[in-house]
Amino acid sequence: MQDQLRRLPQVQTLLETPEAATLIALHGRADVTEAIRAKLEVTRAKIRAAAGATLQPVTAQSLFQEIGSELAAANAQTLKRAVNATGVIIHTNLGRARLAPEAIQAMQEVAANYASLELDLSDGKRGSRHAHVEALICQLTGAEAAMVVNNCAAAILTCLSALGAGRDVIASRGELVEIGGSFRMPDVITQSGARLKEVGTTNKTHLRDYQSAIDEDTALLLKSHTSNYSIVGFTSVPTRQELSRLARETGTILVEDLGSGVLIDLSQHGLNQEPVVGDVLKAGVDLVTFSGDKLLGGPQAGVIAGRRALVETIKKHPIARAVRIDKLSLAALRATLELYRPPHDPMARIPVLNMLAEPIQQVEARAHKLLSVLGAHGVLKSDLIETTARAGAGSLPNQDLPSFAVALTSPAQSVEQLASALRDAETPVIGRISKDQLLLDMRTVSEDEVALIADVCQSILPE
Ligand SMILES: *Cc1c(COP(=O)(O)O)cnc(C)c1O
């Protein structure tokens, strides 16, 4: 054993080999030195544990092989482009909305250069970053004022902190939502420093429940869009108009968290009704909050829109500063919002809306195209099947979108192995498993990704 230990090379000796030089060029001297040290440590421990039994001889070559692949794995890029073939259009784990080319260009421009982020170009004084989108949001929603923060969760937290801290926030028991990523409305209310006062029941909350809960400690009434569930059957909630009248009469504020903020009436495009921001404000809601990267189809952002005096108060709160939006997202948001104005057609220009409304014949044609490219490779078994896609992220929760998928099976692998191989590819392709097949839903795949998917499928085949 002592002999084996003694025969192990020194760190310094290993560092001077050509193998080390190659790795140092790739990963830097510090990482390679550390990896050699760690590897020798592990090897020594193994020799001691073997207590004299014969072990595979340790060669510099075998050491470097292991170190090389370990360093490569540790430094591999984990955030990278992926193909979303899940059929979930706004897929939070896959980065939600794809941006319109206009939004991408706007980001590029402010990323590569300095920008008038907080500089008022008319007088050279300090300006507000909200100013770049405020007028547009007001125009598109009818709001008096607006501001933007990092995401919708931050928008709600900021609103509640600025308007409700130390006081009561009244919410219906049917609307105490939990959305993904451990965002639970009761917890957010508590975090803001406000106290949650629950009213009504799970299925029914009446106006009189709000009425009798309001007292001098009440700061606001909070309504939330039940975006990822629905309560059906014997149900009722007061209308926005009723709640708004009550808020006015009692000197409280009506806030509604919309989650997915829709700026246009999607029912005109054959989709389910989702509350349109402008209609909600018109119904008398004082403030709304909504996401930038859900149905709006822009970057991650949270919009707060409504009464001027309230928005101005929120803008000054320290939390607003802590969760402020960055220049890249702001540029992308502005460019996306522009696409809602004439002469643009948002349904055509904004990828999320485009995918939602794309005629089924086009989706089917794309599926046929993939099928024929894969057939030409002739390696995986592929079939065309009818399926349903989804908006995702709590948007249009009850909407089935007709779709077509290419269903893959591999003669040599289980469906889980196939899914995993496609995830591990240079460009990961993410499908969904159903009935022992891997479905590649074509509603969320773009025209130019068809060839890419075929290449990836080709690349994962065993040699
Ligand atoms: C999605 C959602 C949020 C959170 O939005 P993010 O932009 O992800 O922070 C809040 N409320 C509701 C109702 C939602 O659906």
Ligand as a Chemical Component Dictionary entry (heavy atoms), coordinates in Angstrom:
data_LIG
# 
_chem_comp.id                   LIG 
_chem_comp.type                 NON-POLYMER 
_chem_comp.pdbx_formal_charge   0 
_chem_comp.three_letter_code    LIG 
# 
loop_
_chem_comp_atom.comp_id 
_chem_comp_atom.atom_id 
_chem_comp_atom.alt_atom_id 
_chem_comp_atom.type_symbol 
_chem_comp_atom.charge 
_chem_comp_atom.model_Cartn_x 
_chem_comp_atom.model_Cartn_y 
_chem_comp_atom.model_Cartn_z 
_chem_comp_atom.pdbx_ordinal 
LIG C1 C1 C 0 -48.443 34.697 -12.710 1  
LIG C2 C2 C 0 -49.182 35.416 -11.644 2  
LIG C3 C3 C 0 -48.513 36.255 -10.741 3  
LIG C4 C4 C 0 -47.026 36.417 -10.748 4  
LIG O1 O1 O 0 -46.517 36.959 -11.889 5  
LIG P1 P1 P 0 -44.928 36.962 -12.168 6  
LIG O2 O2 O 0 -44.765 37.908 -13.282 7  
LIG O3 O3 O 0 -44.577 35.563 -12.465 8  
LIG O4 O4 O 0 -44.262 37.426 -10.913 9  
LIG C5 C5 C 0 -49.261 36.891 -9.785  10 
LIG N1 N1 N 0 -50.586 36.740 -9.719  11 
LIG C6 C6 C 0 -51.275 35.944 -10.563 12 
LIG C7 C7 C 0 -52.758 35.832 -10.427 13 
LIG C8 C8 C 0 -50.591 35.257 -11.567 14 
LIG O5 O5 O 0 -51.255 34.469 -12.418 15 
# 
loop_
_chem_comp_bond.comp_id 
_chem_comp_bond.atom_id_1 
_chem_comp_bond.atom_id_2 
_chem_comp_bond.value_order 
_chem_comp_bond.pdbx_ordinal 
LIG C1 C2 SING 1  
LIG C2 C3 SING 2  
LIG C2 C8 DOUB 3  
LIG C3 C4 SING 4  
LIG C3 C5 DOUB 5  
LIG C4 O1 SING 6  
LIG O1 P1 SING 7  
LIG P1 O2 DOUB 8  
LIG P1 O3 SING 9  
LIG P1 O4 SING 10 
LIG C5 N1 SING 11 
LIG N1 C6 DOUB 12 
LIG C6 C7 SING 13 
LIG C6 C8 SING 14 
LIG C8 O5 SING 15 
# 
